[in-house]
Amino acid sequence: MPTASFDLRPLSELVPPPRTDSDWLWHGYLARGNITLLTSQWKSGKTTLLAGLIRALGAGTPFLGRPCAASAATVVSEESVSHWAGRTRAIPAGPRAHLIARPFPGRPTPEEWGDLVHRAVALRAAGSLDLLAIDPLANFLPGPSESDPASLHTMLDPLRRLAEAGAAILILHHPRKEKAEEGSAARGGGALLGFVDVVLELHRCGQLASDANRRRLVGLSRLSDTPRQLVYEWTPGTADFRVVDDPSLERFRDNWEVVRVILARRAVAATHKELLIDWPLDRPPLSPTQLYEWLGRAAGEGWVTRTGSGTRTDPFRFRLPAEE
């Protein structure tokens, strides 16, 4: 007997379901029925950000200027109980947050992973779970690699069912080794990025001492409420997270005219390293990473044209738009 449904509907008659404030756990970033992927380099603050978020969700207070709904959160973590105990002394979590630390001796089998998510579904049905956070994806993937679509679906399909039961899902992840444009840094390629609903990336703000505890949160989403970017600062040893002005944006604006002149002198598109050769000697020294970031911002604004795939063999090349 066929089991697939064939529901033919005119596109002109489709009406999107209204999204209410009650759908959001963290407005713009975490929503019931949705999966959010947060990617950043190792030891750059993902789990610290998660701890601050869980504290705000427990109390139902705003976090980084965005409203939060009072929520019960469960974290499945690669870190030990003692690590989390030390973290929650600085960033108290409250009684509605729970931890599942190192539930498997290694990577789980598909059956073990399915059982864990099944238990989460039961908690959701009992009203004891609003958010499930996985930290990180690689340690709980029931398969060989994030680049294997079958392994990803074995992990993500049960999570989608949990989301459909009314939970929000947050997956912490690591980036690929090679540089990638914003929104494409996650290991695993298009299968993973296409599956999730909200893509977040956490970046360090710069190399200055004043930037040490500042992070830039970049968002790409199917949901229009997701901010494109937000910069915050955390005071180590405390629960103090606060939104700050983006210092890298100010430096970009201050130096854009210099970059534009360098591009104007080039007859053909050039890589960021080629353009750096022309950096004026009377200006403060600039790193390749900083120029790469500025050119990426300029491409996002439409001020430059970018070609190439961003790989080692086919790097991004930049030039001013043809009309200039």
C-alpha positions, 0 to 999 in steps of 0.5 A: 500500500502507498504511504506517501501523501500527494497534497496538491495546493495552488501556490497562490492560496498558501498562507504562512502560519503566523509566528508569535512571540511565544514561538521564540525562546531567544528572539531571532535566534532560537524558535520552537520547531526550528534547528539552529546551528552555531559554528565557531573555532575551538575555545572561542566562546561557544559554550560560554555563550550557551551558558549565558543563554541558559541562565537568561532562559531560566529566568526569562530575562533578555540576553544580549538585548533580545527577549527570552522566554522562560524555558527549560533547557537540557545540554548534551555535552562532551565536557565533564560534570566538573567542567560544567560545575566550574562554569556554573559557579561563574554563570549560574544556570537555575533549576530548570537547566539540566546536563547530560554529560558524556552519555556515550563511551564514544560516538553513539550508534544510530540506536543509541542516538535515537534512544537519547532523542526519544527520551528528550521527546518524552521530556518535551511531552511532560513539559520539562524541555523547551531547548535541547543543546548539543555540544558539539555535533562531532562528538554525537554524530552516529557516523564517520563524518559530517561530510557524509549525508547519511550520517547527518540525516541519522543524527538530524532526522530525530532532532527534527521530530523533536523540533516538530514536537515543540522544542527548539534545537541548538547544535554547536559545531566546529568550522572547516579548515579552509576559509569560507565566506560568512554563513558557510564556515560549518564543517559538513558542507551544504547538506548540514547548512541546508537542513538547519533553519538558522545558521549562526557563526561566532567570530573574534573581533580582532587582535587588539587587547581590547578585543580579547573578550568581544565576539561578533555573532553573524546570522543567516536564517529562514526567519526574518527576525534573525539579526544579520550580526551582533557584537557582544562582550563578556566579562570573564568570571562573571555572568555579564554579557553585554552588546557593544559597538562593533569596533571592526566595523568602525575600522573598516569604515575608516580604511575603506577609502584606502582599500577602494583606491588600491582596487581602482588601480588594479586592472583585473580582479585580485586576491586579498594577498595580492592587494595587500602588496599595495597597502600604503607604507604610511598607514598602520600595518595590516594583516591578511586576515583583516583585509580579507574581512574588510573585502568580505564586508565590502562584497556584502554591501555590494561595493566590490565584486567577488569571484572564485569559490574561496578555496586554496586552488580557486581563491576569492578575487575582488574588484570594483564593480564594472561601472566604476 
